[in-house]
Amino acid sequence: MTEPTYYEIRVEGILDDHWAAWFEGLQVSSHGQQTTLSGPLPDESALHGALARIRDLGMHLISVRRLDPGAPGEEAPL
């Protein structure tokens, strides 16, 4: 079994904590007019599912980063 991959997804617009369950349990935090979704996803299919939900909400995607689980906030080497 492979380890989950950690991601940080930034979108334009504001979501509150109650959206976490809909986004596969990702942590949801808003800063100004942006929302950050972050945490582990089990596979690439789950990442695409989260991105599809963002699209379905009509939110604008700002960035997607893969994170190193050992150092939150740091990009993992590709």
CYANA upper distance limits for C-alpha pairs under 8 A (distance plus 0.5 A):
  3 GLU  CA     42 PRO  CA      7.57
  4 PRO  CA     40 PRO  CA      6.05
  4 PRO  CA     41 LEU  CA      5.82
  4 PRO  CA     42 PRO  CA      4.76
  4 PRO  CA     43 ASP  CA      6.86
  5 THR  CA     40 PRO  CA      5.76
  5 THR  CA     41 LEU  CA      5.99
  5 THR  CA     42 PRO  CA      6.87
  5 THR  CA     43 ASP  CA      7.38
  5 THR  CA     66 ARG  CA      7.65
  5 THR  CA     67 LEU  CA      7.90
  5 THR  CA     69 PRO  CA      8.02
  6 TYR  CA     38 SER  CA      7.71
  6 TYR  CA     39 GLY  CA      5.61
  6 TYR  CA     40 PRO  CA      4.59
  6 TYR  CA     41 LEU  CA      6.70
  6 TYR  CA     66 ARG  CA      6.36
  6 TYR  CA     67 LEU  CA      5.57
  6 TYR  CA     68 ASP  CA      7.16
  6 TYR  CA     69 PRO  CA      6.51
  7 TYR  CA     37 LEU  CA      8.39
  7 TYR  CA     38 SER  CA      5.97
  7 TYR  CA     39 GLY  CA      6.10
  7 TYR  CA     40 PRO  CA      6.77
  7 TYR  CA     41 LEU  CA      7.81
  7 TYR  CA     64 VAL  CA      7.48
  7 TYR  CA     65 ARG  CA      6.05
  7 TYR  CA     66 ARG  CA      5.01
  7 TYR  CA     67 LEU  CA      5.82
  8 GLU  CA     36 THR  CA      7.16
  8 GLU  CA     37 LEU  CA      6.25
  8 GLU  CA     38 SER  CA      4.86
  8 GLU  CA     39 GLY  CA      7.31
  8 GLU  CA     63 SER  CA      8.42
  8 GLU  CA     64 VAL  CA      6.30
  8 GLU  CA     65 ARG  CA      5.66
  8 GLU  CA     66 ARG  CA      7.00
  8 GLU  CA     67 LEU  CA      7.41
  8 GLU  CA     73 GLY  CA      8.47
  9 ILE  CA     36 THR  CA      6.13
  9 ILE  CA     37 LEU  CA      5.54
  9 ILE  CA     38 SER  CA      6.73
  9 ILE  CA     61 LEU  CA      8.30
  9 ILE  CA     62 ILE  CA      8.14
  9 ILE  CA     63 SER  CA      6.24
  9 ILE  CA     64 VAL  CA      5.01
  9 ILE  CA     65 ARG  CA      6.97
 10 ARG  CA     34 GLN  CA      7.36
 10 ARG  CA     35 THR  CA      6.27
 10 ARG  CA     36 THR  CA      5.06
 10 ARG  CA     37 LEU  CA      6.90
 10 ARG  CA     61 LEU  CA      6.84
 10 ARG  CA     62 ILE  CA      5.76
 10 ARG  CA     63 SER  CA      5.67
 10 ARG  CA     64 VAL  CA      7.01
 11 VAL  CA     34 GLN  CA      6.18
 11 VAL  CA     35 THR  CA      5.89
 11 VAL  CA     36 THR  CA      7.03
 11 VAL  CA     54 ILE  CA      8.47
 11 VAL  CA     59 MET  CA      6.97
 11 VAL  CA     60 HIS  CA      6.07
 11 VAL  CA     61 LEU  CA      5.04
 11 VAL  CA     62 ILE  CA      5.54
 11 VAL  CA     63 SER  CA      7.60
 12 GLU  CA     33 GLN  CA      6.73
 12 GLU  CA     34 GLN  CA      5.09
 12 GLU  CA     35 THR  CA      6.93
 12 GLU  CA     59 MET  CA      6.69
 12 GLU  CA     60 HIS  CA      5.75
 12 GLU  CA     61 LEU  CA      6.97
 12 GLU  CA     62 ILE  CA      7.06
 13 GLY  CA     33 GLN  CA      5.72
 13 GLY  CA     34 GLN  CA      5.44
 13 GLY  CA     35 THR  CA      6.65
 13 GLY  CA     59 MET  CA      7.04
 13 GLY  CA     60 HIS  CA      8.13
 14 ILE  CA     30 SER  CA      6.40
 14 ILE  CA     32 GLY  CA      8.50
 14 ILE  CA     33 GLN  CA      6.45
 14 ILE  CA     34 GLN  CA      6.25
 14 ILE  CA     35 THR  CA      5.92
 15 LEU  CA     19 TRP  CA      7.27
 15 LEU  CA     28 VAL  CA      7.66
 15 LEU  CA     29 SER  CA      7.92
 15 LEU  CA     30 SER  CA      7.06
 15 LEU  CA     35 THR  CA      6.71
 16 ASP  CA     28 VAL  CA      7.01
 16 ASP  CA     29 SER  CA      7.25
 16 ASP  CA     30 SER  CA      7.48
 17 ASP  CA     27 GLN  CA      8.02
 17 ASP  CA     28 VAL  CA      5.97
 17 ASP  CA     29 SER  CA      7.47
 19 TRP  CA     23 PHE  CA      6.92
 19 TRP  CA     28 VAL  CA      7.63
 20 ALA  CA     24 GLU  CA      7.17
 20 ALA  CA     25 GLY  CA      5.39
 20 ALA  CA     26 LEU  CA      5.95
 20 ALA  CA     27 GLN  CA      6.47
 20 ALA  CA     28 VAL  CA      6.39
 21 ALA  CA     25 GLY  CA      5.32
 21 ALA  CA     26 LEU  CA      7.95
 23 PHE  CA     50 ALA  CA      6.28
 23 PHE  CA     53 ARG  CA      8.03
 24 GLU  CA     41 LEU  CA      8.03
 24 GLU  CA     46 ALA  CA      8.25
 24 GLU  CA     50 ALA  CA      7.88
 25 GLY  CA     39 GLY  CA      8.38
 26 LEU  CA     37 LEU  CA      6.26
 26 LEU  CA     38 SER  CA      5.79
 26 LEU  CA     39 GLY  CA      5.58
 26 LEU  CA     40 PRO  CA      7.50
 26 LEU  CA     41 LEU  CA      8.45
 27 GLN  CA     36 THR  CA      8.33
 27 GLN  CA     37 LEU  CA      5.95
 27 GLN  CA     38 SER  CA      5.64
 27 GLN  CA     39 GLY  CA      6.62
 28 VAL  CA     35 THR  CA      7.39
 28 VAL  CA     36 THR  CA      6.35
 28 VAL  CA     37 LEU  CA      5.24
 28 VAL  CA     38 SER  CA      7.28
 29 SER  CA     35 THR  CA      6.10
 29 SER  CA     36 THR  CA      5.81
 29 SER  CA     37 LEU  CA      7.15
 30 SER  CA     34 GLN  CA      6.18
 30 SER  CA     35 THR  CA      4.64
 30 SER  CA     36 THR  CA      6.65
 31 HIS  CA     35 THR  CA      6.59
 31 HIS  CA     36 THR  CA      8.30
 41 LEU  CA     46 ALA  CA      6.53
 41 LEU  CA     47 LEU  CA      6.98
 42 PRO  CA     46 ALA  CA      6.96
 43 ASP  CA     47 LEU  CA      7.23
 44 GLU  CA     48 HIS  CA      6.79
 45 SER  CA     49 GLY  CA      6.70
 46 ALA  CA     50 ALA  CA      6.78
 47 LEU  CA     51 LEU  CA      6.78
 48 HIS  CA     52 ALA  CA      6.57
 49 GLY  CA     53 ARG  CA      6.82
 50 ALA  CA     54 ILE  CA      6.91
 51 LEU  CA     55 ARG  CA      6.79
 52 ALA  CA     56 ASP  CA      6.56
 53 ARG  CA     57 LEU  CA      6.74
 54 ILE  CA     58 GLY  CA      7.00
 54 ILE  CA     59 MET  CA      6.13
 54 ILE  CA     60 HIS  CA      8.11
 54 ILE  CA     61 LEU  CA      7.97
 55 ARG  CA     59 MET  CA      6.45
 55 ARG  CA     60 HIS  CA      7.95
 65 ARG  CA     75 GLU  CA      7.11
 66 ARG  CA     75 GLU  CA      6.24
 66 ARG  CA     76 ALA  CA      6.41
 67 LEU  CA     71 ALA  CA      8.20
 67 LEU  CA     72 PRO  CA      7.09
 67 LEU  CA     73 GLY  CA      6.88
 67 LEU  CA     74 GLU  CA      6.00
 67 LEU  CA     75 GLU  CA      4.87
 67 LEU  CA     76 ALA  CA      5.38
 68 ASP  CA     72 PRO  CA      6.86
 68 ASP  CA     73 GLY  CA      8.11
 68 ASP  CA     74 GLU  CA      6.32
 68 ASP  CA     75 GLU  CA      6.14
 68 ASP  CA     76 ALA  CA      4.89
 68 ASP  CA     77 PRO  CA      8.38
